[in-house]
Amino acid sequence: MTIQSALKAILPLVHAYLDEEHRFNIGATWASSDGLRDFYNLELRYVHNSERLALSGEPAPDGSWRYTDAGGRVHTISAERAKHFMERTHEHATVMCQMLDKLRASGALNDPIDTQAQAA
């Protein structure tokens, strides 16, 4: 066994790269003296999904929504989550309309009356 072969069994070949699916890979490969390798790899993937952006996109036939941003990242919201959001928004809008009706009835939304004396 040469010194180089012995070092390959002890010291790994380290790798770090970004693959075609935008996953960052980092790891090491050890090679034994008989040529067999032990490969260790850690894949990390950054994911960002904004349901708010998805709702600004297009609806799908199943009720879900999908938006693709300028960088090509796809944002989605499921039909169930979109329906829940619409129901909650409707509830909030109903309360707001009731509040506005009460403000109008009390005169709080009327134009203010100018009480300053006009100089002649």
C-alpha positions in Angstrom: 0.0 0.0 0.0 1.4 3.4 -1.0 1.3 6.5 1.1 -1.2 8.0 -1.4 -3.5 5.0 -1.0 -3.3 5.2 2.7 -4.1 8.9 2.7 -7.1 8.4 0.5 -8.6 5.9 3.0 -8.1 8.5 5.8 -8.6 11.8 4.1 -11.9 12.3 2.2 -12.5 14.0 -1.0 -14.8 16.9 0.0 -17.5 18.3 -2.3 -19.9 21.2 -2.3 -22.1 22.1 -5.3 -25.6 23.3 -6.3 -27.5 20.7 -8.3 -30.1 21.2 -11.1 -33.0 21.1 -8.6 -31.4 24.1 -6.7 -30.3 21.9 -3.7 -27.0 22.7 -2.1 -25.0 19.5 -1.6 -22.1 19.2 0.8 -20.3 16.0 1.7 -17.3 13.8 1.5 -16.2 10.6 -0.2 -13.7 8.1 1.3 -12.0 5.6 -1.1 -10.6 2.4 0.2 -7.4 0.8 -1.0 -9.5 -1.7 -3.1 -11.3 1.1 -4.9 -14.6 1.0 -3.2 -16.0 4.3 -2.0 -18.1 5.5 1.0 -20.1 8.6 -0.1 -21.7 10.9 2.5 -23.8 13.8 1.3 -26.1 16.4 2.9 -28.7 18.1 0.7 -30.1 21.4 1.7 -32.9 23.2 -0.1 -34.2 26.7 0.5 -37.9 26.9 0.0 -40.0 30.1 0.1 -43.8 29.8 -0.4 -45.9 32.9 0.1 -49.7 32.3 0.3 -50.2 36.0 -0.1 -48.4 36.0 -3.4 -50.2 32.9 -4.5 -53.5 34.6 -4.0 -52.3 37.3 -6.5 -51.8 34.6 -9.1 -54.2 32.5 -11.0 -56.8 30.0 -9.6 -56.6 26.4 -10.5 -59.7 24.2 -11.3 -59.4 22.5 -7.9 -59.7 25.8 -6.1 -56.0 26.3 -5.2 -54.0 29.3 -6.4 -50.6 29.6 -8.0 -48.2 32.4 -8.7 -44.8 32.4 -10.3 -42.5 35.3 -9.3 -39.9 37.0 -11.5 -37.2 34.6 -10.3 -39.2 31.5 -11.3 -40.1 30.5 -7.8 -43.7 29.1 -7.6 -46.0 30.2 -4.7 -49.1 28.1 -4.0 -52.0 28.0 -1.6 -54.3 24.9 -1.3 -58.0 25.1 -2.0 -58.8 24.5 1.6 -56.5 27.4 2.9 -57.8 29.8 0.2 -61.4 29.0 1.1 -60.6 29.6 4.8 -58.9 32.9 4.0 -62.0 34.0 2.0 -64.4 33.1 4.8 -62.3 35.0 7.4 -62.0 38.0 5.1 -65.8 38.0 4.6 -66.3 37.9 8.3 -64.0 40.8 8.8 -65.7 42.8 6.0 -69.1 42.2 7.5 -67.9 43.6 10.9 -66.3 46.6 9.2 -69.6 47.3 7.3 -71.6 47.2 10.5 -69.1 49.6 12.2 -69.4 52.0 9.2 -73.2 51.9 9.4 -73.1 52.8 13.1 -70.6 55.6 12.5 -72.8 57.0 9.8 -75.9 56.8 12.0 -74.1 58.6 14.8 -73.0 61.4 12.4 -69.3 60.7 13.0 -68.7 60.3 9.3 -70.5 63.5 8.3 -68.5 66.4 7.0 -67.3 68.6 9.9 -69.1 71.9 10.4 -66.9 74.9 10.3 -67.4 76.8 13.5 -64.8 79.5 12.8 -66.2 83.0 12.2 -65.4 84.2 8.7 -63.6 87.6 8.5 -65.6 90.1 6.6 
